[in-house]
Amino acid sequence: MLIYFFIGCAVGVLIYFLRSKRSQKKKNNLSIIPFLGIAFAAGNYLFFSRETNVYPSGENSVVNLISCIAFAVILLFAYGISNHIANIGEKAIKNYHQLQNEGTSKLSALINTIFISLLLLSLSFSLFIDQRLFFLSFVLMFVYQIAKRTPEKRFLRFQKILATSKIRSLAIGLVEIEGKITAGEKLISRLGKKECYGYIYYEYNVSTNKEGKKSYHQTLCEKKINNFTMTDDSGSIQILAADKPLVHLGINPHQDLEYNNKRFKEYILEADVTYLLIGSAEPINDKIVITHSAPHYLLGLSPQDYVVRWNKARPFRRNATIIVIIALFVIFSILAIPMEYQDGILTLYFNNTSSSW
């Protein structure tokens, strides 16, 4: 039966490839690959692999009817499972390209993407296989999210390492400056129609469960930021931020509206705020500018007061994280290692750990 699953997946890959070559308004969905794999395997088992001619003619028709109903139910479940697997695949592709844009090597980005995809698949289906495997996947996902190198985490790490430089005395390379935006091509924000030097606009679908708790699903993210100039008490410098992945942290929403099961949120870059900015300083046309370039591939800013608050709370967050990780591994050990408590003595059977799985 497994060979038919792979044949179905191969047909799905072919259909997906042919669809991708055509100009369509509809999105080409990866879910067709696992869906056809499950459909081929189930169809072969229900209609071809089993012996149905051993039954009398009347019973044989009943068996065929039951097989058709079972096949329809399997297809229904396969549709949901395939959509979920396809979503994981699309997130994996997006994660791979994001890591590439941040300067990660192709091999590291591929390993990272495969690891996180396997973790997501394990979290999705391991609960039906073994609860301990699900808990282990949950612990590994928690640790991965803490250890994962995101642009935001890299920004916060570098602001602890780098010394704040004066604009007049900038060196070539990764730098940190502090100042206000004083010039640049102004934009009009989508919400509130306010003048700014850049905006990040989000839209969410809002859903409410039976308990009245709301959940938000992002449907749109639009970033529009032009080049601008930052100034401190020593001078000014141009920031080449147009068409660059700009990291923004700690900026309060300019507008945050919710109505008709939709949420609209927008952040803007203003002139009267003191920002801490990190980026690569390099000479372009005999002039020093700051931009997003190799080898660090980092350009970001944050209000200066947010960075101060984050640094003050950093030791507490680090200690809390260590305690949570240790607690999770202790709980996993309790679940995974057979033990016996008798007459006030706790006995752990490490030799039987593998067999208990």
Secondary structure, 3 states (H helix, E strand, C coil): CHHHHHHHHHHHHHHHHHHHHCCCCCCCCCCHHHHHHHHHHHHHHHHHHCCCCCCCHHHHHHHHHHHHHHHHHHHHHHHHHHHHHHHHHHHHHHHHHHHHHCCCCHHHHHHHHHHHHHHHHHHHHHHHCCHHHHHHHHHHHHHHHHHCCCHHHHHHHHHHHCCECCHHHCCCEEEEEEEEEEEECCEECCCCCCEECEEEEEEEEEEECCCCCEEEEEEEEEEEECCEEEEECCEEEEEECCCCCCEECCCCCCEEEEECCEEEEEEECCCCCCEEEEEEEEEECCEEEEECCCCCCCCEEEEHHHHHHHHHHHHHHHHHHHHHHHHHHHHHHHHHCCEEEECCEEEECHHHHHHHC
